[in-house]
Every structure is written in structure tokens, then in C-alpha cells.
């Protein structure tokens, strides 16, 4: 079916869209016909993505937004409606991790920032965008989580808690809004070569261990996550909701059988 992944005329918001996974998602959604609103804290970084999209014939606009501020999230949704119309696809990708270490020592301020930015902001955005989707009888919400939501970590424990909460948020919203035709799913990437995860993949010891424990023997690239977002935004996933798609090179499946094993 030629229209299976067609997003022509659909309006999509992508938070954290100026780099890494978010940028790849913006570019791929636009390639498939969506009108994309690229959002992050820095307007110039968003505009760079917009320029790249429009140079290829796509449609996009930049809106600066700090996901931790509810009034800015509302302005993001309002600006999208004013320019393109109601939101059809919402990609909650932006996240923070201001603390790297054991949960025993995490400051209260860091805990609050992680949970509020990574979970509450997604709920806020959904509260702002989903009712109009429901009124039209269709819509897709995609929450970018992490395999950290499935695994414990001695250094990223509370970040993992927030990502587990994101997957549960997708399940909860899927049950609430499914009868109105709105689908809500999560994507759980493994280690991907982004600026956000730079501390993990630039550490040679950590990188060696991760690649050895990954059946594909490498880490991921941003564009390898973007395809899942296109799938979840499109008619191809029309019967899928409340799910968490793991894209991790096989990490959760278990370590590969190597010649020295």
C-alpha cells in the first residue's frame, strides 16, 4: 500500500527536535509529508533543522520552548494551531538528566527536575493536544522513553525511573483515549550516538562493554530510531497503542554468543 506511511497534511510537534533522535524524527516525518514543528530551548538550533527540512522541499517551523515551563508548552501548542491547525502527531522526545551517580546521593532538586521534565511535561503536552485529537477521532502520541526504564543502573537510576514512568504514561493514556481513536505509544531506544548520551559512548570502557553485550555489536544511530516514529505516526500502526517499542540492538534479548564465549 503506497499510503501506508503517508503523513501528507498531518501536523506534528516534536520536542527536543534540534538534535540527535529528535532531529532525525523531525526530518523523517517531514520526508513523509508531515508539517513539522521543531521545538527545543534554543530557537536558532531549531531553525537550523527547519532550514534543512525546507531545503529538501518539506514544511516546518521553529518554536522555542522549555518543557519545564507549562506556559511555554501551551504557547508551543497554540503556535502550532495558529500556523498549521490542530495537532495530529505529538512526539514527546525532550528529556533531561542533570545527575550521573548513585540514587543514594541524588539531590532533591535534581530528582525533581528529572521527574518534572521527563514525565510531567509529557503529561502536560498530552493534556493540551489530545482532546482535539479525540474530537476529530484520530491522533498519535509518541513518547520517547529508554531501555533504562526496563533495567536498573548504578549511575542512571532515577533517569531510569522517569523513563519507566513514561512507558506507563503511554499505557495509561492509551486506555483513556483509545475509544476516541487516539493512539499513545512509547519508543525505548538503547544507547544511541547523540550529544545527550555522549558521556556514555565517549567512555571507551563503557562503549567496549556495551558493544560486546549487544547482539549487533554496536550502538545505534539517531536515524535508526526515526523510522519507528514514522511507523507510529502513520496508518501503518493503526492497530497499535499502549506499547513500548524497544530499539536497542538486542541488548534486552541478552548478550551475543561470541567466539571466545
Rosetta blueprint (number, residue, H / E / L):
1 X L
2 X L
3 X L
4 X L
5 X L
6 X L
7 X L
8 X L
9 X L
10 X L
11 X E
12 X E
13 X E
14 X E
15 X E
16 X L
17 X L
18 X L
19 X L
20 X H
21 X H
22 X H
23 X H
24 X H
25 X H
26 X H
27 X H
28 X H
29 X H
30 X H
31 X H
32 X L
33 X L
34 X L
35 X E
36 X E
37 X E
38 X E
39 X E
40 X E
41 X L
42 X L
43 X H
44 X H
45 X H
46 X H
47 X H
48 X H
49 X H
50 X H
51 X H
52 X H
53 X H
54 X H
55 X H
56 X L
57 X L
58 X L
59 X E
60 X E
61 X E
62 X E
63 X E
64 X E
65 X L
66 X L
67 X L
68 X L
69 X L
70 X H
71 X H
72 X H
73 X H
74 X H
75 X H
76 X H
77 X H
78 X H
79 X H
80 X H
81 X H
82 X H
83 X H
84 X H
85 X L
86 X L
87 X L
88 X L
89 X E
90 X E
91 X E
92 X E
93 X L
94 X L
95 X L
96 X L
97 X L
98 X L
99 X L
100 X L
101 X E
102 X L
103 X H
104 X H
105 X H
106 X L
107 X L
108 X H
109 X H
110 X H
111 X H
112 X H
113 X H
114 X H
115 X H
116 X H
117 X H
118 X H
119 X H
120 X H
121 X H
122 X H
123 X H
124 X H
125 X H
126 X H
127 X H
128 X H
129 X H
130 X H
131 X H
132 X H
133 X H
134 X H
135 X H
136 X H
137 X L
138 X L
139 X E
140 X E
141 X E
142 X E
143 X E
144 X E
145 X L
146 X L
147 X H
148 X H
149 X H
150 X L
151 X L
152 X L
153 X L
154 X L
155 X L
156 X E
157 X H
158 X H
159 X H
160 X H
161 X H
162 X H
163 X H
164 X H
165 X H
166 X H
167 X H
168 X H
169 X H
170 X H
171 X H
172 X H
173 X H
174 X H
175 X H
176 X H
177 X H
178 X H
179 X H
180 X H
181 X L
182 X E
183 X E
184 X E
185 X E
186 X E
187 X E
188 X E
189 X E
190 X L
191 X L
192 X E
193 X L
194 X L
195 X L
196 X L
197 X L
198 X H
199 X H
200 X H
201 X H
202 X L
203 X L
204 X H
205 X H
206 X H
207 X H
208 X H
209 X H
210 X H
211 X H
212 X H
213 X L
214 X L
215 X L
216 X L
217 X L
218 X L
219 X L
220 X E
221 X L
222 X L
223 X H
224 X H
225 X H
226 X H
227 X H
228 X H
229 X H
230 X H
231 X H
232 X H
233 X H
234 X L
235 X H
236 X H
237 X H
238 X L
239 X L
240 X L
241 X L
242 X L
243 X L
244 X E
245 X E
246 X E
247 X E
248 X L
249 X L
250 X L
251 X H
252 X H
253 X H
254 X L
255 X L
256 X L
257 X L
258 X L
259 X L
260 X L
261 X L
